[in-house]
Amino acid sequence: MEAEGVNLAVEKTLNRDDNNISREDFDKSLHGCEHYKRRCKLRAPCCDRVFTCRHCHNEATSSLSNPKERHEFVRHEVKQVVCAICDTEQQVSNLCSNCGVKFGEYFCDICKFYDDDITKGQFHCSDCGICRVGGRENYFHCPKCGSCYSIGLRNNHLCVEDSMKGHCPICYEFLFDSTKETTILKCGHTMHVECYKEMFDQNQYRCPICFKSVLNMSRTWERLDQEIEATAMPEEYRYEVQILCNDCNNTSKAFFHIFGHKCQHCNSYNTRVITNGENHQR
């Protein structure tokens, strides 16, 4: 009876003289959650509960007090959806079998993904096996890295095998199916763009994973040359130390200085002392 009442309400709205909305577009973009605008909910195959999207599910289950009960939503395994208009549960499709409403302007039958906001430029990448946003024409799939990247990075990045099949080194969110934009560092490691900017705001210019410089630091190294030349160390601190360069991975020797130690191979100051202070010769 409830579904019939909803259908009557839909019909009444659609039959108004001033209304030119089709049945499929009824209540478009008026339903959903903070993550997606859609006119259906998903029955989670893992716990048999109903959620608007996988993110809503994962947020709810990740906060469970019992760690053994925490789990993630597997989007490809969804079999049933619930219409947000008439509350009819049915098999996965993009049209309600009862009231005829379209569940999402964008629909992927592989990912069981619905979204009324098509300005995101959603597309399904068969190589990734999931839907992505940003417009297919703006992205390419890198088979070695195992993910889609901005077209500007085609033939212009260092490949690291399955680099996206890990977690962002700043916020630790899994990168492969993250909804946030990602970027590739010079070293080939990947992180969220917003985390990359946050790292810069904290005056950190090294990859958190391999410690290589993420920018051209030559001007900074030149300033350090000048500062070190202008600041002599006391006699008791004038000794050589062995250093390892994070940028070129070579070892060399440099005179100890509080401002830094210059690599003799690539002139980088992105180095670390690898000899114990007790072993130096004064």
Secondary structure by P-SEA (a helix, b strand, c coil): caaaaaaaaaaaaaaccccccccccccccccccccccccccccccccccccccaaaaaaaaaaccccccbbbbbcccccbbbbcccccccccccccccccccccccccccccbbbccccccccccccccccccccccccccccccccccccccccccccccccccccccccccccccccbbbbbccccbbbbaaaaaaaaaaccccccccccccccaaaaaaaaaaaaaacccccccbbbbbbbbccccccccccccccbbbbccccccccccccccccccc
